[in-house]
Amino acid sequence: MAFMRSIQIYDTTLRDGTQGEGVSLSLQDKLQITQRLDELGVDFVEGGYPASNTKDAEYFQAGPRAEAGARQDLCLRHDPPPRHEAGG
């Protein structure tokens, strides 16, 4: 029996993508991006850090899963996922 590996995609567009000079996303922008990433099948969306600014806090308070119509299994995070050691 062949062993199938599962690949999960972790996207940081909403956090790292806003670090560039002159880049600012509105709450609606973030919700739309979340929806598009969900449509593409992205497993994890790092939405930012709610304690860092009001816009990130509003994003998580807005309930992006419901607002964006996201899959129930889409994981919206404000911290990175745990890293697993190779082979374990």
Distance bins in CASP14 RR format, pairs under 12 A and 6 or more apart:
PFRMAT RR
TARGET T0000
AUTHOR 0000-0000-0000
RMODE 2
METHOD distances of the structure
MODEL  1
5 87 0 0 0 0 0 1 0 0 0 0 0
6 43 0 0 0 0 1 0 0 0 0 0 0
7 41 0 0 0 0 0 1 0 0 0 0 0
7 42 0 0 0 0 0 1 0 0 0 0 0
7 43 0 0 0 0 1 0 0 0 0 0 0
7 44 0 0 0 0 0 1 0 0 0 0 0
8 41 0 0 0 0 1 0 0 0 0 0 0
8 42 0 0 0 0 1 0 0 0 0 0 0
8 43 1 0 1 0 0 0 0 0 0 0 0
8 44 1 0 0 1 0 0 0 0 0 0 0
8 45 0 0 0 0 0 1 0 0 0 0 0
8 73 0 0 0 0 0 1 0 0 0 0 0
8 74 0 0 0 0 0 1 0 0 0 0 0
8 75 0 0 0 0 1 0 0 0 0 0 0
8 81 0 0 0 0 1 0 0 0 0 0 0
8 84 0 0 0 0 0 1 0 0 0 0 0
9 37 0 0 0 0 1 0 0 0 0 0 0
9 38 0 0 0 0 0 1 0 0 0 0 0
9 40 0 0 0 0 1 0 0 0 0 0 0
9 41 1 0 0 1 0 0 0 0 0 0 0
9 42 1 0 1 0 0 0 0 0 0 0 0
9 43 1 0 1 0 0 0 0 0 0 0 0
9 44 1 0 0 1 0 0 0 0 0 0 0
9 45 0 0 0 0 1 0 0 0 0 0 0
9 46 0 0 0 0 0 1 0 0 0 0 0
9 74 0 0 0 0 0 1 0 0 0 0 0
9 75 0 0 0 0 0 1 0 0 0 0 0
9 81 0 0 0 0 0 1 0 0 0 0 0
10 16 0 0 0 0 0 1 0 0 0 0 0
10 37 0 0 0 0 0 1 0 0 0 0 0
10 41 0 0 0 0 0 1 0 0 0 0 0
10 42 1 0 0 1 0 0 0 0 0 0 0
10 43 1 0 0 1 0 0 0 0 0 0 0
10 44 1 0 1 0 0 0 0 0 0 0 0
10 45 0 0 0 0 1 0 0 0 0 0 0
10 46 1 0 0 1 0 0 0 0 0 0 0
10 47 0 0 0 0 0 1 0 0 0 0 0
10 74 0 0 0 0 0 1 0 0 0 0 0
10 75 0 0 0 0 1 0 0 0 0 0 0
10 76 0 0 0 0 0 1 0 0 0 0 0
10 77 0 0 0 0 1 0 0 0 0 0 0
10 79 0 0 0 0 0 1 0 0 0 0 0
10 80 1 0 0 1 0 0 0 0 0 0 0
10 81 1 0 0 1 0 0 0 0 0 0 0
10 82 0 0 0 0 0 1 0 0 0 0 0
10 83 0 0 0 0 0 1 0 0 0 0 0
11 17 0 0 0 0 1 0 0 0 0 0 0
11 33 0 0 0 0 1 0 0 0 0 0 0
11 34 0 0 0 0 1 0 0 0 0 0 0
11 36 0 0 0 0 0 1 0 0 0 0 0
11 37 1 0 1 0 0 0 0 0 0 0 0
11 38 0 0 0 0 0 1 0 0 0 0 0
11 40 0 0 0 0 1 0 0 0 0 0 0
11 41 0 0 0 0 1 0 0 0 0 0 0
11 42 1 0 1 0 0 0 0 0 0 0 0
11 43 0 0 0 0 1 0 0 0 0 0 0
11 44 1 0 0 1 0 0 0 0 0 0 0
11 45 1 0 1 0 0 0 0 0 0 0 0
11 46 1 0 0 1 0 0 0 0 0 0 0
11 47 0 0 0 0 1 0 0 0 0 0 0
11 48 0 0 0 0 0 1 0 0 0 0 0
11 74 0 0 0 0 0 1 0 0 0 0 0
11 75 0 0 0 0 0 1 0 0 0 0 0
11 76 0 0 0 0 0 1 0 0 0 0 0
11 77 0 0 0 0 0 1 0 0 0 0 0
11 80 0 0 0 0 0 1 0 0 0 0 0
11 81 0 0 0 0 0 1 0 0 0 0 0
12 18 0 0 0 0 1 0 0 0 0 0 0
12 19 0 0 0 0 1 0 0 0 0 0 0
12 33 0 0 0 0 0 1 0 0 0 0 0
12 37 0 0 0 0 0 1 0 0 0 0 0
12 42 0 0 0 0 0 1 0 0 0 0 0
12 44 0 0 0 0 1 0 0 0 0 0 0
12 45 0 0 0 0 1 0 0 0 0 0 0
12 46 1 0 1 0 0 0 0 0 0 0 0
12 47 0 0 0 0 1 0 0 0 0 0 0
12 48 0 0 0 0 1 0 0 0 0 0 0
12 49 0 0 0 0 0 1 0 0 0 0 0
12 77 0 0 0 0 1 0 0 0 0 0 0
12 78 0 0 0 0 0 1 0 0 0 0 0
12 79 0 0 0 0 0 1 0 0 0 0 0
12 80 0 0 0 0 1 0 0 0 0 0 0
12 81 0 0 0 0 0 1 0 0 0 0 0
13 19 0 0 0 0 0 1 0 0 0 0 0
13 20 0 0 0 0 0 1 0 0 0 0 0
13 23 0 0 0 0 0 1 0 0 0 0 0
13 25 0 0 0 0 1 0 0 0 0 0 0
13 29 0 0 0 0 0 1 0 0 0 0 0
13 30 0 0 0 0 1 0 0 0 0 0 0
13 32 0 0 0 0 0 1 0 0 0 0 0
13 33 1 0 0 1 0 0 0 0 0 0 0
13 34 0 0 0 0 1 0 0 0 0 0 0
13 36 0 0 0 0 1 0 0 0 0 0 0
13 37 1 0 0 1 0 0 0 0 0 0 0
13 40 0 0 0 0 0 1 0 0 0 0 0
13 42 0 0 0 0 1 0 0 0 0 0 0
13 44 0 0 0 0 0 1 0 0 0 0 0
13 45 1 0 0 1 0 0 0 0 0 0 0
13 46 0 0 0 0 1 0 0 0 0 0 0
13 47 0 0 0 0 1 0 0 0 0 0 0
13 48 0 0 0 0 0 1 0 0 0 0 0
14 23 0 0 0 0 0 1 0 0 0 0 0
14 25 1 0 0 1 0 0 0 0 0 0 0
14 26 0 0 0 0 0 1 0 0 0 0 0
14 27 0 0 0 0 0 1 0 0 0 0 0
14 29 0 0 0 0 1 0 0 0 0 0 0
14 30 1 0 1 0 0 0 0 0 0 0 0
14 31 0 0 0 0 1 0 0 0 0 0 0
14 32 0 0 0 0 0 1 0 0 0 0 0
14 33 1 0 0 1 0 0 0 0 0 0 0
14 34 1 0 0 1 0 0 0 0 0 0 0
14 35 0 0 0 0 0 1 0 0 0 0 0
14 36 0 0 0 0 0 1 0 0 0 0 0
14 37 0 0 0 0 1 0 0 0 0 0 0
14 42 0 0 0 0 0 1 0 0 0 0 0
14 44 0 0 0 0 0 1 0 0 0 0 0
14 45 1 0 0 1 0 0 0 0 0 0 0
14 46 1 0 0 1 0 0 0 0 0 0 0
14 47 1 0 1 0 0 0 0 0 0 0 0
14 48 1 0 1 0 0 0 0 0 0 0 0
14 49 0 0 0 0 0 1 0 0 0 0 0
14 50 0 0 0 0 0 1 0 0 0 0 0
14 55 0 0 0 0 0 1 0 0 0 0 0
14 56 0 0 0 0 1 0 0 0 0 0 0
14 59 1 0 0 1 0 0 0 0 0 0 0
14 60 0 0 0 0 0 1 0 0 0 0 0
14 64 0 0 0 0 1 0 0 0 0 0 0
14 68 0 0 0 0 0 1 0 0 0 0 0
14 76 0 0 0 0 1 0 0 0 0 0 0
14 77 0 0 0 0 0 1 0 0 0 0 0
14 78 0 0 0 0 1 0 0 0 0 0 0
15 23 0 0 0 0 0 1 0 0 0 0 0
15 25 0 0 0 0 0 1 0 0 0 0 0
15 30 0 0 0 0 0 1 0 0 0 0 0
15 33 0 0 0 0 0 1 0 0 0 0 0
15 44 0 0 0 0 0 1 0 0 0 0 0
15 45 0 0 0 0 1 0 0 0 0 0 0
15 46 1 0 1 0 0 0 0 0 0 0 0
15 47 1 0 1 0 0 0 0 0 0 0 0
15 48 1 0 1 0 0 0 0 0 0 0 0
15 49 1 0 0 1 0 0 0 0 0 0 0
15 50 0 0 0 0 0 1 0 0 0 0 0
15 52 0 0 0 0 1 0 0 0 0 0 0
15 53 0 0 0 0 0 1 0 0 0 0 0
15 55 0 0 0 0 0 1 0 0 0 0 0
15 56 0 0 0 0 1 0 0 0 0 0 0
15 59 0 0 0 0 0 1 0 0 0 0 0
15 76 0 0 0 0 0 1 0 0 0 0 0
15 77 0 0 0 0 1 0 0 0 0 0 0
15 78 0 0 0 0 1 0 0 0 0 0 0
15 79 0 0 0 0 0 1 0 0 0 0 0
15 80 0 0 0 0 1 0 0 0 0 0 0
16 23 0 0 0 0 0 1 0 0 0 0 0
16 25 0 0 0 0 0 1 0 0 0 0 0
16 45 0 0 0 0 0 1 0 0 0 0 0
16 46 1 0 0 1 0 0 0 0 0 0 0
16 47 0 0 0 0 0 1 0 0 0 0 0
16 48 0 0 0 0 1 0 0 0 0 0 0
16 49 0 0 0 0 0 1 0 0 0 0 0
16 80 0 0 0 0 0 1 0 0 0 0 0
17 23 1 0 0 1 0 0 0 0 0 0 0
17 24 0 0 0 0 0 1 0 0 0 0 0
17 25 0 0 0 0 1 0 0 0 0 0 0
17 29 0 0 0 0 0 1 0 0 0 0 0
17 30 0 0 0 0 0 1 0 0 0 0 0
17 33 0 0 0 0 1 0 0 0 0 0 0
17 46 0 0 0 0 0 1 0 0 0 0 0
17 47 0 0 0 0 0 1 0 0 0 0 0
17 48 0 0 0 0 1 0 0 0 0 0 0
18 24 1 0 0 1 0 0 0 0 0 0 0
18 25 1 0 1 0 0 0 0 0 0 0 0
18 26 0 0 0 0 0 1 0 0 0 0 0
18 29 0 0 0 0 1 0 0 0 0 0 0
18 30 0 0 0 0 1 0 0 0 0 0 0
18 33 0 0 0 0 0 1 0 0 0 0 0
18 46 0 0 0 0 0 1 0 0 0 0 0
18 47 0 0 0 0 1 0 0 0 0 0 0
18 48 0 0 0 0 1 0 0 0 0 0 0
18 49 0 0 0 0 0 1 0 0 0 0 0
18 52 0 0 0 0 0 1 0 0 0 0 0
18 53 0 0 0 0 1 0 0 0 0 0 0
18 55 0 0 0 0 1 0 0 0 0 0 0
18 56 0 0 0 0 1 0 0 0 0 0 0
18 59 0 0 0 0 0 1 0 0 0 0 0
19 25 0 0 0 0 0 1 0 0 0 0 0
19 48 0 0 0 0 0 1 0 0 0 0 0
19 49 0 0 0 0 0 1 0 0 0 0 0
19 52 0 0 0 0 0 1 0 0 0 0 0
23 29 0 0 0 0 0 1 0 0 0 0 0
24 30 0 0 0 0 0 1 0 0 0 0 0
24 53 0 0 0 0 0 1 0 0 0 0 0
24 55 0 0 0 0 1 0 0 0 0 0 0
24 56 0 0 0 0 0 1 0 0 0 0 0
25 31 0 0 0 0 1 0 0 0 0 0 0
25 32 0 0 0 0 1 0 0 0 0 0 0
25 33 1 0 0 1 0 0 0 0 0 0 0
25 34 0 0 0 0 0 1 0 0 0 0 0
25 47 0 0 0 0 0 1 0 0 0 0 0
25 48 0 0 0 0 0 1 0 0 0 0 0
25 53 0 0 0 0 0 1 0 0 0 0 0
25 55 1 0 0 1 0 0 0 0 0 0 0
25 56 0 0 0 0 1 0 0 0 0 0 0
25 58 0 0 0 0 0 1 0 0 0 0 0
25 59 0 0 0 0 1 0 0 0 0 0 0
26 32 0 0 0 0 1 0 0 0 0 0 0
26 33 0 0 0 0 0 1 0 0 0 0 0
26 55 1 0 0 1 0 0 0 0 0 0 0
26 58 0 0 0 0 1 0 0 0 0 0 0
26 59 0 0 0 0 1 0 0 0 0 0 0
26 62 0 0 0 0 0 1 0 0 0 0 0
27 33 0 0 0 0 0 1 0 0 0 0 0
27 34 0 0 0 0 0 1 0 0 0 0 0
27 47 0 0 0 0 0 1 0 0 0 0 0
27 53 0 0 0 0 0 1 0 0 0 0 0
27 54 0 0 0 0 1 0 0 0 0 0 0
27 55 1 0 0 1 0 0 0 0 0 0 0
27 56 0 0 0 0 1 0 0 0 0 0 0
27 57 0 0 0 0 0 1 0 0 0 0 0
27 58 1 0 1 0 0 0 0 0 0 0 0
27 59 1 0 1 0 0 0 0 0 0 0 0
27 60 0 0 0 0 0 1 0 0 0 0 0
27 61 0 0 0 0 1 0 0 0 0 0 0
27 62 1 0 0 1 0 0 0 0 0 0 0
27 63 0 0 0 0 0 1 0 0 0 0 0
27 64 0 0 0 0 1 0 0 0 0 0 0
27 67 0 0 0 0 1 0 0 0 0 0 0
27 68 0 0 0 0 0 1 0 0 0 0 0
28 34 0 0 0 0 0 1 0 0 0 0 0
28 35 0 0 0 0 0 1 0 0 0 0 0
28 55 0 0 0 0 0 1 0 0 0 0 0
28 58 0 0 0 0 0 1 0 0 0 0 0
28 59 0 0 0 0 0 1 0 0 0 0 0
28 62 0 0 0 0 1 0 0 0 0 0 0
28 64 0 0 0 0 0 1 0 0 0 0 0
28 67 0 0 0 0 1 0 0 0 0 0 0
28 68 0 0 0 0 0 1 0 0 0 0 0
29 35 0 0 0 0 0 1 0 0 0 0 0
29 36 0 0 0 0 0 1 0 0 0 0 0
29 47 0 0 0 0 0 1 0 0 0 0 0
29 55 0 0 0 0 1 0 0 0 0 0 0
29 58 0 0 0 0 0 1 0 0 0 0 0
29 59 0 0 0 0 1 0 0 0 0 0 0
29 64 0 0 0 0 0 1 0 0 0 0 0
29 68 0 0 0 0 0 1 0 0 0 0 0
30 36 0 0 0 0 0 1 0 0 0 0 0
30 37 0 0 0 0 0 1 0 0 0 0 0
30 45 0 0 0 0 1 0 0 0 0 0 0
30 46 0 0 0 0 0 1 0 0 0 0 0
30 47 1 0 0 1 0 0 0 0 0 0 0
30 48 0 0 0 0 1 0 0 0 0 0 0
30 50 0 0 0 0 0 1 0 0 0 0 0
30 53 0 0 0 0 0 1 0 0 0 0 0
30 55 1 0 0 1 0 0 0 0 0 0 0
30 56 0 0 0 0 1 0 0 0 0 0 0
30 57 0 0 0 0 0 1 0 0 0 0 0
30 58 0 0 0 0 1 0 0 0 0 0 0
30 59 1 0 1 0 0 0 0 0 0 0 0
30 60 0 0 0 0 1 0 0 0 0 0 0
30 61 0 0 0 0 0 1 0 0 0 0 0
30 62 0 0 0 0 1 0 0 0 0 0 0
30 63 0 0 0 0 0 1 0 0 0 0 0
30 64 1 0 0 1 0 0 0 0 0 0 0
30 67 0 0 0 0 1 0 0 0 0 0 0
30 68 0 0 0 0 1 0 0 0 0 0 0
30 76 0 0 0 0 0 1 0 0 0 0 0
31 37 0 0 0 0 0 1 0 0 0 0 0
31 38 0 0 0 0 0 1 0 0 0 0 0
31 45 0 0 0 0 0 1 0 0 0 0 0
31 47 0 0 0 0 0 1 0 0 0 0 0
31 55 0 0 0 0 0 1 0 0 0 0 0
31 58 0 0 0 0 0 1 0 0 0 0 0
31 59 1 0 0 1 0 0 0 0 0 0 0
31 60 0 0 0 0 0 1 0 0 0 0 0
31 61 0 0 0 0 0 1 0 0 0 0 0
31 62 1 0 0 1 0 0 0 0 0 0 0
31 63 0 0 0 0 1 0 0 0 0 0 0
31 64 1 0 1 0 0 0 0 0 0 0 0
31 65 0 0 0 0 0 1 0 0 0 0 0
31 66 0 0 0 0 1 0 0 0 0 0 0
31 67 1 0 1 0 0 0 0 0 0 0 0
31 68 1 0 1 0 0 0 0 0 0 0 0
31 69 0 0 0 0 1 0 0 0 0 0 0
31 70 0 0 0 0 1 0 0 0 0 0 0
31 76 0 0 0 0 0 1 0 0 0 0 0
32 38 0 0 0 0 0 1 0 0 0 0 0
32 39 0 0 0 0 0 1 0 0 0 0 0
32 59 0 0 0 0 0 1 0 0 0 0 0
32 64 0 0 0 0 0 1 0 0 0 0 0
32 67 0 0 0 0 1 0 0 0 0 0 0
32 68 1 0 0 1 0 0 0 0 0 0 0
32 69 0 0 0 0 0 1 0 0 0 0 0
32 70 0 0 0 0 0 1 0 0 0 0 0
33 39 0 0 0 0 0 1 0 0 0 0 0
33 40 0 0 0 0 0 1 0 0 0 0 0
33 42 0 0 0 0 0 1 0 0 0 0 0
33 45 0 0 0 0 1 0 0 0 0 0 0
33 46 0 0 0 0 0 1 0 0 0 0 0
33 47 0 0 0 0 1 0 0 0 0 0 0
33 48 0 0 0 0 0 1 0 0 0 0 0
33 59 0 0 0 0 0 1 0 0 0 0 0
33 64 0 0 0 0 1 0 0 0 0 0 0
33 67 0 0 0 0 0 1 0 0 0 0 0
33 68 0 0 0 0 1 0 0 0 0 0 0
33 70 0 0 0 0 0 1 0 0 0 0 0
33 76 0 0 0 0 0 1 0 0 0 0 0
34 40 0 0 0 0 0 1 0 0 0 0 0
34 41 0 0 0 0 0 1 0 0 0 0 0
34 42 0 0 0 0 1 0 0 0 0 0 0
34 44 0 0 0 0 0 1 0 0 0 0 0
34 45 1 0 1 0 0 0 0 0 0 0 0
34 46 0 0 0 0 0 1 0 0 0 0 0
34 47 1 0 0 1 0 0 0 0 0 0 0
34 48 0 0 0 0 0 1 0 0 0 0 0
34 59 0 0 0 0 1 0 0 0 0 0 0
34 60 0 0 0 0 0 1 0 0 0 0 0
34 62 0 0 0 0 1 0 0 0 0 0 0
34 63 0 0 0 0 1 0 0 0 0 0 0
34 64 1 0 1 0 0 0 0 0 0 0 0
34 65 0 0 0 0 1 0 0 0 0 0 0
34 66 0 0 0 0 0 1 0 0 0 0 0
34 67 0 0 0 0 1 0 0 0 0 0 0
34 68 1 0 1 0 0 0 0 0 0 0 0
34 69 0 0 0 0 1 0 0 0 0 0 0
34 70 1 0 0 1 0 0 0 0 0 0 0
34 71 0 0 0 0 0 1 0 0 0 0 0
34 74 1 0 0 1 0 0 0 0 0 0 0
34 75 0 0 0 0 0 1 0 0 0 0 0
34 76 1 0 0 1 0 0 0 0 0 0 0
34 77 0 0 0 0 0 1 0 0 0 0 0
35 41 0 0 0 0 0 1 0 0 0 0 0
35 42 0 0 0 0 0 1 0 0 0 0 0
35 45 0 0 0 0 0 1 0 0 0 0 0
35 64 0 0 0 0 1 0 0 0 0 0 0
35 65 0 0 0 0 0 1 0 0 0 0 0
35 66 0 0 0 0 0 1 0 0 0 0 0
35 67 0 0 0 0 1 0 0 0 0 0 0
35 68 1 1 0 0 0 0 0 0 0 0 0
35 69 1 0 0 1 0 0 0 0 0 0 0
35 70 1 0 0 1 0 0 0 0 0 0 0
35 71 0 0 0 0 0 1 0 0 0 0 0
35 74 0 0 0 0 1 0 0 0 0 0 0
35 76 0 0 0 0 0 1 0 0 0 0 0
36 42 0 0 0 0 1 0 0 0 0 0 0
36 45 0 0 0 0 0 1 0 0 0 0 0
36 68 0 0 0 0 1 0 0 0 0 0 0
36 69 0 0 0 0 0 1 0 0 0 0 0
36 70 0 0 0 0 0 1 0 0 0 0 0
36 74 0 0 0 0 0 1 0 0 0 0 0
37 43 0 0 0 0 1 0 0 0 0 0 0
37 44 0 0 0 0 1 0 0 0 0 0 0
37 45 1 0 1 0 0 0 0 0 0 0 0
37 46 0 0 0 0 0 1 0 0 0 0 0
37 47 0 0 0 0 0 1 0 0 0 0 0
37 64 0 0 0 0 0 1 0 0 0 0 0
37 68 0 0 0 0 1 0 0 0 0 0 0
37 69 0 0 0 0 0 1 0 0 0 0 0
37 70 0 0 0 0 1 0 0 0 0 0 0
37 71 0 0 0 0 0 1 0 0 0 0 0
37 74 0 0 0 0 1 0 0 0 0 0 0
37 75 0 0 0 0 0 1 0 0 0 0 0
37 76 0 0 0 0 0 1 0 0 0 0 0
38 44 0 0 0 0 0 1 0 0 0 0 0
38 45 1 0 0 1 0 0 0 0 0 0 0
38 64 0 0 0 0 1 0 0 0 0 0 0
38 65 0 0 0 0 1 0 0 0 0 0 0
38 66 0 0 0 0 0 1 0 0 0 0 0
38 67 0 0 0 0 0 1 0 0 0 0 0
38 68 1 0 0 1 0 0 0 0 0 0 0
38 69 1 0 0 1 0 0 0 0 0 0 0
38 70 1 0 1 0 0 0 0 0 0 0 0
38 71 1 0 1 0 0 0 0 0 0 0 0
38 72 0 0 0 0 0 1 0 0 0 0 0
38 73 0 0 0 0 1 0 0 0 0 0 0
38 74 1 0 1 0 0 0 0 0 0 0 0
38 75 0 0 0 0 0 1 0 0 0 0 0
38 76 0 0 0 0 1 0 0 0 0 0 0
39 45 0 0 0 0 0 1 0 0 0 0 0
39 68 0 0 0 0 1 0 0 0 0 0 0
39 69 0 0 0 0 1 0 0 0 0 0 0
39 70 0 0 0 0 1 0 0 0 0 0 0
39 71 0 0 0 0 1 0 0 0 0 0 0
39 74 0 0 0 0 0 1 0 0 0 0 0
40 70 0 0 0 0 0 1 0 0 0 0 0
40 71 0 0 0 0 0 1 0 0 0 0 0
40 74 0 0 0 0 0 1 0 0 0 0 0
41 70 0 0 0 0 1 0 0 0 0 0 0
41 71 1 0 0 1 0 0 0 0 0 0 0
41 73 0 0 0 0 1 0 0 0 0 0 0
41 74 0 0 0 0 1 0 0 0 0 0 0
41 75 0 0 0 0 0 1 0 0 0 0 0
42 68 0 0 0 0 0 1 0 0 0 0 0
42 70 0 0 0 0 1 0 0 0 0 0 0
42 71 0 0 0 0 1 0 0 0 0 0 0
42 73 0 0 0 0 0 1 0 0 0 0 0
42 74 1 0 0 1 0 0 0 0 0 0 0
42 75 0 0 0 0 1 0 0 0 0 0 0
42 76 0 0 0 0 0 1 0 0 0 0 0
42 77 0 0 0 0 0 1 0 0 0 0 0
43 70 0 0 0 0 0 1 0 0 0 0 0
43 71 0 0 0 0 1 0 0 0 0 0 0
43 73 1 0 0 1 0 0 0 0 0 0 0
43 74 1 0 0 1 0 0 0 0 0 0 0
43 75 1 0 0 1 0 0 0 0 0 0 0
43 76 0 0 0 0 0 1 0 0 0 0 0
43 77 0 0 0 0 0 1 0 0 0 0 0
43 81 0 0 0 0 1 0 0 0 0 0 0
44 70 0 0 0 0 0 1 0 0 0 0 0
44 71 0 0 0 0 0 1 0 0 0 0 0
44 73 0 0 0 0 0 1 0 0 0 0 0
44 74 1 0 0 1 0 0 0 0 0 0 0
44 75 1 0 1 0 0 0 0 0 0 0 0
44 76 0 0 0 0 1 0 0 0 0 0 0
44 77 1 0 1 0 0 0 0 0 0 0 0
44 78 0 0 0 0 0 1 0 0 0 0 0
44 79 0 0 0 0 0 1 0 0 0 0 0
44 80 0 0 0 0 1 0 0 0 0 0 0
44 81 1 0 0 1 0 0 0 0 0 0 0
44 82 0 0 0 0 0 1 0 0 0 0 0
45 59 0 0 0 0 0 1 0 0 0 0 0
45 60 0 0 0 0 0 1 0 0 0 0 0
45 64 1 0 0 1 0 0 0 0 0 0 0
45 65 0 0 0 0 1 0 0 0 0 0 0
45 68 0 0 0 0 1 0 0 0 0 0 0
45 70 0 0 0 0 1 0 0 0 0 0 0
45 71 0 0 0 0 0 1 0 0 0 0 0
45 73 0 0 0 0 0 1 0 0 0 0 0
45 74 1 0 0 1 0 0 0 0 0 0 0
45 75 1 0 0 1 0 0 0 0 0 0 0
45 76 1 0 1 0 0 0 0 0 0 0 0
45 77 1 0 0 1 0 0 0 0 0 0 0
45 78 0 0 0 0 0 1 0 0 0 0 0
45 81 0 0 0 0 0 1 0 0 0 0 0
46 56 0 0 0 0 0 1 0 0 0 0 0
46 59 0 0 0 0 0 1 0 0 0 0 0
46 60 0 0 0 0 0 1 0 0 0 0 0
46 64 0 0 0 0 0 1 0 0 0 0 0
46 74 0 0 0 0 0 1 0 0 0 0 0
46 75 0 0 0 0 1 0 0 0 0 0 0
46 76 0 0 0 0 1 0 0 0 0 0 0
46 77 1 0 1 0 0 0 0 0 0 0 0
46 78 1 0 0 1 0 0 0 0 0 0 0
46 79 1 0 0 1 0 0 0 0 0 0 0
46 80 1 0 0 1 0 0 0 0 0 0 0
46 81 0 0 0 0 1 0 0 0 0 0 0
47 53 0 0 0 0 0 1 0 0 0 0 0
47 55 0 0 0 0 0 1 0 0 0 0 0
47 56 1 0 0 1 0 0 0 0 0 0 0
47 57 0 0 0 0 0 1 0 0 0 0 0
47 58 0 0 0 0 0 1 0 0 0 0 0
47 59 1 0 0 1 0 0 0 0 0 0 0
47 60 1 0 0 1 0 0 0 0 0 0 0
47 62 0 0 0 0 0 1 0 0 0 0 0
47 63 0 0 0 0 0 1 0 0 0 0 0
47 64 1 0 0 1 0 0 0 0 0 0 0
47 65 0 0 0 0 0 1 0 0 0 0 0
47 68 0 0 0 0 0 1 0 0 0 0 0
47 74 0 0 0 0 0 1 0 0 0 0 0
47 75 0 0 0 0 0 1 0 0 0 0 0
47 76 1 0 0 1 0 0 0 0 0 0 0
47 77 1 0 0 1 0 0 0 0 0 0 0
47 78 1 0 0 1 0 0 0 0 0 0 0
47 79 0 0 0 0 0 1 0 0 0 0 0
47 80 0 0 0 0 0 1 0 0 0 0 0
48 55 0 0 0 0 1 0 0 0 0 0 0
48 56 1 0 1 0 0 0 0 0 0 0 0
48 57 0 0 0 0 1 0 0 0 0 0 0
48 58 0 0 0 0 0 1 0 0 0 0 0
48 59 1 0 0 1 0 0 0 0 0 0 0
48 60 0 0 0 0 1 0 0 0 0 0 0
48 64 0 0 0 0 0 1 0 0 0 0 0
48 76 0 0 0 0 1 0 0 0 0 0 0
48 77 0 0 0 0 1 0 0 0 0 0 0
48 78 1 0 1 0 0 0 0 0 0 0 0
48 79 0 0 0 0 1 0 0 0 0 0 0
48 80 0 0 0 0 0 1 0 0 0 0 0
49 55 0 0 0 0 0 1 0 0 0 0 0
49 56 1 0 1 0 0 0 0 0 0 0 0
49 57 0 0 0 0 1 0 0 0 0 0 0
49 59 0 0 0 0 0 1 0 0 0 0 0
49 60 0 0 0 0 1 0 0 0 0 0 0
49 77 0 0 0 0 1 0 0 0 0 0 0
49 78 1 0 1 0 0 0 0 0 0 0 0
49 79 1 0 0 1 0 0 0 0 0 0 0
49 80 0 0 0 0 0 1 0 0 0 0 0
50 56 1 0 1 0 0 0 0 0 0 0 0
50 57 1 0 1 0 0 0 0 0 0 0 0
50 58 0 0 0 0 1 0 0 0 0 0 0
50 59 1 0 0 1 0 0 0 0 0 0 0
50 60 1 0 1 0 0 0 0 0 0 0 0
50 61 1 0 0 1 0 0 0 0 0 0 0
50 62 0 0 0 0 0 1 0 0 0 0 0
50 63 0 0 0 0 0 1 0 0 0 0 0
50 64 0 0 0 0 0 1 0 0 0 0 0
50 76 0 0 0 0 0 1 0 0 0 0 0
50 77 0 0 0 0 0 1 0 0 0 0 0
50 78 1 0 1 0 0 0 0 0 0 0 0
50 79 0 0 0 0 0 1 0 0 0 0 0
51 57 1 0 0 1 0 0 0 0 0 0 0
51 60 0 0 0 0 0 1 0 0 0 0 0
51 78 0 0 0 0 1 0 0 0 0 0 0
51 79 0 0 0 0 0 1 0 0 0 0 0
52 59 0 0 0 0 0 1 0 0 0 0 0
52 60 0 0 0 0 0 1 0 0 0 0 0
52 78 0 0 0 0 1 0 0 0 0 0 0
52 79 0 0 0 0 0 1 0 0 0 0 0
53 59 0 0 0 0 1 0 0 0 0 0 0
53 60 0 0 0 0 0 1 0 0 0 0 0
53 78 0 0 0 0 0 1 0 0 0 0 0
54 60 0 0 0 0 0 1 0 0 0 0 0
54 61 0 0 0 0 1 0 0 0 0 0 0
54 62 0 0 0 0 0 1 0 0 0 0 0
55 61 0 0 0 0 0 1 0 0 0 0 0
55 62 0 0 0 0 0 1 0 0 0 0 0
56 62 0 0 0 0 0 1 0 0 0 0 0
56 64 0 0 0 0 0 1 0 0 0 0 0
56 76 0 0 0 0 0 1 0 0 0 0 0
56 77 0 0 0 0 0 1 0 0 0 0 0
56 78 1 0 0 1 0 0 0 0 0 0 0
57 63 0 0 0 0 0 1 0 0 0 0 0
57 78 0 0 0 0 1 0 0 0 0 0 0
58 64 0 0 0 0 0 1 0 0 0 0 0
58 67 0 0 0 0 0 1 0 0 0 0 0
59 65 0 0 0 0 0 1 0 0 0 0 0
59 67 0 0 0 0 1 0 0 0 0 0 0
59 68 0 0 0 0 0 1 0 0 0 0 0
59 76 0 0 0 0 1 0 0 0 0 0 0
59 77 0 0 0 0 0 1 0 0 0 0 0
59 78 0 0 0 0 1 0 0 0 0 0 0
60 67 0 0 0 0 0 1 0 0 0 0 0
60 76 1 0 0 1 0 0 0 0 0 0 0
60 77 0 0 0 0 1 0 0 0 0 0 0
60 78 1 0 0 1 0 0 0 0 0 0 0
60 79 0 0 0 0 0 1 0 0 0 0 0
61 67 0 0 0 0 0 1 0 0 0 0 0
61 76 0 0 0 0 0 1 0 0 0 0 0
61 78 0 0 0 0 0 1 0 0 0 0 0
62 68 0 0 0 0 1 0 0 0 0 0 0
62 69 0 0 0 0 0 1 0 0 0 0 0
62 70 0 0 0 0 0 1 0 0 0 0 0
62 76 0 0 0 0 0 1 0 0 0 0 0
63 69 0 0 0 0 1 0 0 0 0 0 0
63 70 0 0 0 0 1 0 0 0 0 0 0
63 74 0 0 0 0 0 1 0 0 0 0 0
63 76 0 0 0 0 1 0 0 0 0 0 0
64 70 1 0 0 1 0 0 0 0 0 0 0
64 71 0 0 0 0 0 1 0 0 0 0 0
64 74 0 0 0 0 1 0 0 0 0 0 0
64 75 0 0 0 0 0 1 0 0 0 0 0
64 76 1 0 1 0 0 0 0 0 0 0 0
64 77 0 0 0 0 0 1 0 0 0 0 0
64 78 0 0 0 0 0 1 0 0 0 0 0
65 71 0 0 0 0 1 0 0 0 0 0 0
65 72 1 0 0 1 0 0 0 0 0 0 0
65 73 0 0 0 0 1 0 0 0 0 0 0
65 74 1 0 0 1 0 0 0 0 0 0 0
65 75 0 0 0 0 1 0 0 0 0 0 0
65 76 1 0 0 1 0 0 0 0 0 0 0
66 72 0 0 0 0 0 1 0 0 0 0 0
66 74 0 0 0 0 0 1 0 0 0 0 0
66 76 0 0 0 0 0 1 0 0 0 0 0
67 76 0 0 0 0 0 1 0 0 0 0 0
68 74 0 0 0 0 1 0 0 0 0 0 0
68 76 0 0 0 0 1 0 0 0 0 0 0
69 76 0 0 0 0 0 1 0 0 0 0 0
70 76 1 0 0 1 0 0 0 0 0 0 0
75 81 0 0 0 0 1 0 0 0 0 0 0
END
